[in-house]
Amino acid sequence: MAIKNVMDILRERGFIKQTVYEEDLYKLLGEKSVTFYIGFDPTADSLHVGHFVQLMAMAHMQRAGHKPIALIGGGTAMVGDPSGRTDMRSMMTRETIAHNCECFKKQMERFVDFSDGKALMVNNADWLLNLNYVDFLREIGTHFSVNKMLTAECFKKRLEKGLSFLEFNYMLMQGYDFLVLYQKYGCLLELGGDDQWSNMLAGADLIRRKEQKDAFAMTFSLLTTSEGTKMGKTAKGAVWLDAEKTTPYEFFQYWRNVADADVEKCLKLLTFVDIEEIKELCKYNDERINQAKVRLAYEVTALVHGKEIADTVKAQVEAAFSNNADNMQSKEVVSDNIIDCLVEVGFAKSKGEARRLIEGGGVSVDDTKVSGFDVVLPTEFILHKGKKAHLKVVRK
C-alpha cells in the first residue's frame, strides 16, 4: 500500500484552509522530507487550546517524515504585539521570554519529537534584536510594496481604527523570519492559522525574490464552533494545556461538553483516531453521540497530560455521572453554607451567581434539589450543578 501524502491526510482531517502553489507543494511533500516551521508568541507560560491545531499539524507532518521547526517569537515579544488592541501589550523581559519558551517546549514534546535533531526550537530574538535598521530597510524593505501591503486583510481591518507603524513592520519581520530559516535550515514551508495568511505569503514571496527559490505557505482553519465562535474559552477564561492553569478534570470536561455539531470536527483535528472510526463514532444524532464526546475528551486529555492522568480523570467523570463517590473528584472546603460552598468549589464566580443558580433550581446536594439558602450541609456530600458538573465535597 502506497504511503499517503501528508497533504491528503491534512485535507481529509479538515486542516487545510489556504495554500500557495498547491500542486508544486503537493509534489514536493510526496517526494522528499521538507523542513517547515510554525511560529508561536511566548506571551504566556503555557500554550492554550488555540495552539492545538498547529501542534497536531506539526505532529502529522513529522509522522510523515518532514522536519518541524517551532519558531518562538522572542524578538517580537520584546516589542509586544499590538494587533487588535487599543493599548500596548506589557513589555516582556528576556528572562520571562526564556522561561515561557522552556514551558512551551515541554508541552510541545507531547506532540513533537525533538530528540536527535528530529525537530528544532529556535527563537527569532537571535536575529531580530541585533538588526541594523537601515541595513534591514535596504535589504528587506525594498522588496515590499506598501500598496500591496495595504490590501492585506490584517491591515485593512486596522486602517479603520488606526494602524501604527509598529504593526506595519510586523509583516516585514515575519517575512524576514522565513528568509532566515530558509538560509540557515533550508526551511521551505511556513504553516499557521488562517489569520496569518498575508504575513505568510509575504515570507514566501520574499524568499522567491531574494533567493530565486521556491517557498510555500499553508494555513489551517481556526478552531471554531459550528456557530463560528473561537473554541477554547470558558467562564474562567482560556483553556490552557498547563495542568496548573486548567486542571486535567476541567480540561476533560471541556471536551466532553462540546456541542454535538462540533464533535466530528474536533476528533479529526485534535486526535489521531482513524477517520473511519471517527465516522462510525459520529454517525448518530441521539444520545449515542455522547460516546464520541467521551472518546474525544479522553484522547485529547491523554495527548496533553498523558494516558495515566486521562484514565484517572475518565474514571472520576464516570463516577460523578453515576454518583459513585469512591472514584469521584473531591474537594475540601471550609464553608458551612451552600452559597459560600458553591463559590469555594468554583461552581459560581460570586455569591450573587450562587444565589441565582439556587433560585433557578440548578443545584442539588446528593439527590436533593436545593430550594433555599439555609440548607444544612453534611460533612461529606456530592454537589451537583446542572446536569454536567458534579463534585464530591468534604467539609473540614
Secondary structure, DSSP 8 states (H G I E B T S, - for coil): -----HHHHHHHTT-EEEESSHHHHHHHHHHS--EEEEEE--SSSS-BGGGHHHHHHHHHHHHTT-EEEEEE-HHHHHH---TT-SS------HHHHHHHHHHHHHHHTTTS--GGGSSEEEETHHHHTT--HHHHHHHTGGG--HHHHTTSHHHHHHHHH---HHHHHHHHHHHHHHHHHHHHH---EEEEEGGGHHHHHHHHHHHHHHH----EEEEE---B-TTS-BSSEETTEE-BSSTTTS-HHHHHHHHHTS-GGGHHHHHHHH----HHHHHHHT--SSTTHHHHHHHHHHHHHHHHH-HHHHHHHHHHHHHHHTT-TTTS-EEEE---SHHHHHHHTTS-SSHHHHHHHHHTT-EEETTEE--SS-----SEEEEEETTTEEEEEEE-
